[in-house]
Amino acid sequence: MSFRVTSVGDGDTFDVTPNWQWDNKSGNTVRPRGYDAPEKYEPGHQAAKEKLERLLLNKYVDLKNVIKITYDRLLCDVYYDGKNLADYFPEYQ
């Protein structure tokens, strides 16, 4: 199932619609697996967020290989245009 990215929180967190469902839970926030972008207080945060926005905002992604829910975010592999999202962010791997 594909999900549309509705907003970007930072370089490695975004919201989707419709809500995902996993392990009898539901939500809309996703944390992609495979890379770790800078946090809001770290240098490079804004550049990472803007890169993710340019890449995914209002686009469709596939969520696969769910690991767990952490801080109300679905931690999983994210695929965009048939490619793992982490491959778009080698600088943060």
C-alpha positions as CSV (number, residue, x, y, z in Angstrom):
1,M,0.0,0.0,0.0
2,S,1.2,3.5,-0.8
3,F,1.1,6.4,1.5
4,R,1.2,10.1,0.6
5,V,3.7,12.3,2.6
6,T,1.7,15.2,4.1
7,S,4.4,16.9,6.1
8,V,8.0,16.7,7.1
9,G,9.1,17.1,10.7
10,D,12.9,16.9,10.1
11,G,15.3,15.1,8.0
12,D,14.2,11.6,9.1
13,T,10.6,12.0,10.3
14,F,7.5,12.6,8.3
15,D,3.7,12.2,8.4
16,V,1.6,10.2,5.9
17,T,-2.0,9.6,4.9
18,P,-3.8,7.3,5.2
19,N,-2.7,6.3,8.7
20,W,-0.5,3.2,8.9
21,Q,-1.6,0.2,11.0
22,W,0.7,-2.2,12.6
23,D,0.5,-4.5,15.6
24,N,-3.0,-3.3,16.5
25,K,-1.9,0.3,16.5
26,S,-2.4,3.1,14.1
27,G,-0.7,6.5,13.4
28,N,0.6,8.8,10.8
29,T,4.3,9.5,11.7
30,V,7.1,7.5,10.1
31,R,10.8,7.2,11.0
32,P,12.7,5.7,8.1
33,R,15.3,3.0,8.9
34,G,18.8,3.2,7.5
35,Y,19.9,6.7,8.2
36,D,20.0,9.3,11.0
37,A,19.7,13.0,10.0
38,P,20.8,15.8,12.4
39,E,18.4,16.7,15.2
40,K,16.9,20.2,15.4
41,Y,19.7,21.5,17.6
42,E,22.5,20.1,15.4
43,P,24.3,21.6,12.5
44,G,22.8,20.5,9.1
45,H,19.3,20.0,10.5
46,Q,17.6,22.5,8.2
47,A,19.4,21.2,5.1
48,A,18.4,17.6,5.8
49,K,14.7,18.7,6.4
50,E,14.6,20.7,3.2
51,K,16.1,17.8,1.2
52,L,13.5,15.4,2.5
53,E,10.7,18.0,1.8
54,R,12.0,18.4,-1.8
55,L,12.1,14.7,-2.3
56,L,8.9,13.5,-0.6
57,L,6.4,16.2,0.2
58,N,3.1,15.3,-1.4
59,K,4.6,12.2,-3.1
60,Y,3.8,8.5,-2.4
61,V,6.0,6.1,-0.5
62,D,5.8,2.4,0.4
63,L,6.4,1.3,4.0
64,K,8.0,-2.1,4.4
65,N,9.7,-4.3,7.0
66,V,8.4,-2.7,10.1
67,I,10.7,-3.0,13.1
68,K,8.7,-1.3,15.9
69,I,6.8,1.7,17.0
70,T,9.1,4.2,18.8
71,Y,7.8,7.5,20.2
72,D,4.6,7.0,18.3
73,R,6.5,6.7,15.0
74,L,6.5,3.6,12.8
75,L,10.2,2.6,12.3
76,C,10.4,0.8,9.0
77,D,12.1,0.7,5.5
78,V,10.7,3.5,3.3
79,Y,10.7,3.2,-0.5
80,Y,10.3,6.1,-2.9
81,D,10.3,5.5,-6.6
82,G,11.3,1.9,-6.0
83,K,14.5,2.9,-4.1
84,N,15.1,2.7,-0.3
85,L,14.9,6.2,1.1
86,A,18.2,5.6,3.0
87,D,20.0,5.5,-0.4
88,Y,19.0,9.1,-1.0
89,F,20.8,10.1,2.3
90,P,24.3,8.5,2.2
91,E,25.7,11.4,4.1
92,Y,23.7,10.3,7.2
93,Q,24.4,6.5,7.1
